[in-house]
Amino acid sequence: MIQLTRFNNETITVNVELVLRVEANPDTTLHMTNGDIVKVRETPQEVVDRTIAYKQQVFALHIDPRKAP
């Protein structure tokens, strides 16, 4: 899960496994698999970068569980 910021400065936590696609139109919009639409302050690239970092952490734990925080 990654943390993102809504336009009202509320921090939300998003399950990246449920993100269908990310668009910039011009606001960054996340389309979720359940049909929800979430607009956030971060750029699409920031969303992608946070998703990659999260998945790298998950896979590292899968390979070596001793790396758990």
N, C-alpha and C positions, 0 to 999 in steps of 0.2 A: 504494500500500500504506500502511496505517496501523498505528501501534503501539498495542497495548492491553495490559492487565495481567490475568493470571490471578489467582485467589484466593490462590495460593501466592506472590504478588508476582513471578512470572516475567513478563518482558516478551516479548510475541509480536508478530510482524508478520503482518498479515492482508491478503490480496488482496481488496479490497472488491468486485472484479468477481465474486467467487465467493460472496458473501453473498446468501442467498436471502431471509432475513428476520431481524429483530431483535425479541426479546420481552423483557418484564420479568415474571418469574414466581416470586418477586420478584427473583431474580438476573437480570442481563442475560445473555441467551442468544442466541448467533448460530447460525443454522441455515445450513449451507453447502450448495452445490449438489451436493457429492459425498456428502451424508448425514451428514457430521461435525457435531457439536454442540460449541460452544465457549462456556464461561461466563467472563465477565470482570467486573472491578470497576467499569468505567465504566458510566454510565447509558446507556440507549438514545439519549437526546438527544446525549450526548457522542460516541457512535459515529456518529450522523448528522452532527454538526457536523464531526468529523474527516474523514468521507467527503466532505462537501461541499468542505472546504478542499483535500483531496487532488485532487478532480476539477477544482476551479478552477485549481489549479496546473498540472495536465495540459493543460487546455484553453488556458491562457495560453501554455504552451510551444508548443502547436500553432499558435496565432495568431502568436506572435513567438518563434522559437527562440533569439533573443539573450537571452531571460530565463532561460536554463538556468543552474543554479548552477555 
